Amino acid sequence: MNNYKNVFVVNHPICCHNLSIIRDKNTTAEVFRNAVKRITYLLFYKATEDLELENCSVETPLESCICQRLNSKKEIIIAPILRAGLIFSDIANEIMPFATVRHIGMYRDEDTLTPIWYYNKIPVEFENPEDKIILILDPMLATGNSAIDAIKLFANKKVPQKNIRFVSLISAPEGLEKVQNMFPDVRIITASIDNCLNSSGYIRPGLGDAGDRIFNTVIN
C-alpha cells in the first residue's frame, strides 16, 4: 500500500511481470538488463506525464494544424547515479534525445552506508533554475542517503523541489520516509515499495545488487 505523498508506484501488468524476472536470482545478466529496460519505459512515461506543453503550428502534407510540443523554455536534465543508473539513461536518451545528461558518481560505504562522491559534472550555478526539470536515476532507493545527496545537489542550486523527480526500480520504506521528510515536494517514481532493509542496508526482498546484476559482476 502506498501512503506516501508524491510517491508514485507504477503497477502496470507489464511492469509487474518484468519485476518478477529481475527479482529471480537465476535470471542471467542479459535477460535482467532487457527486463529492466522494459520497466524503464513505463517509469519514464509516469515521471514525465506532467511536463508542460505549448502550442505550435505544423504543416502536414495536407494543411496546417495546431499541435502541442514540450515547453521550449524548460530544460530537461537526466542525472543518472553511476554506475547502475546508466541503464536508465539509455532509455531516457531514446525517449528524450533533446535532454541534457549530467552524470553523478557516488558509491556506498558498506560499513557506514553513507554515499562517497567521486564524480560531479554539475555546473556550479544554473541559469534560470526554475526552468530546469531534473530526473535523477538510480535503480534502488534503499537507505535514501544517496538519493538525498543527489537531490541536495540540485536543490542547493535553487532548482524547485517540485521540478525534481527521482526514478527507481525498487524502493524501501526507510528510504522513502527519509527522502520525503527532507524533500516533501520531490516526486518519486518507482515500480515497487518493498518490505524493509536488512542489517546490511539491502532492500528485502529486493533483487540483490542492481549494479552487479546489470554489469554481470556478481561474485558467487
MOGI-V219893 format. One line per field, one symbol per residue. phi: phi as a letter, one per 20 degrees, with the letter a starting at -180 (. if undefined). psi: psi as a letter, one per 40 degrees, with the letter a starting at -180 (. if undefined). A space follows every 10 residues. Layout:
phi->???
psi->???
//
This chain:
phi->.ddefmddee dggfffffff fffffeffff fggfffffff gffffffdfd ffdcfbecee fdaebecccf gfeededecf efdffffffg fffffcfefe dcfcdbceff eemdfdecbb degfcdflff eedddedbgc ddfnffffff fggeffemfg gfedcddbfc cdgfffffff fecfefeddb eadefadefe nefdfmbnef ffffdldfee
psi->hheihfhhhh fidddddddd dddheehidd dddddddddd dddddddeee iiiiiihhhi ediiihahii heehhhhhgh hiddeddddd dddddgeeih hhihhiihhe defiihiehh fhidihhgde ehhhhhhhdh gcdedddddd dddddeeehi deehhhhidi iidddddddd ddgdehhhhi eihadaiaee eihhdaeahd ddddeffhh.
//
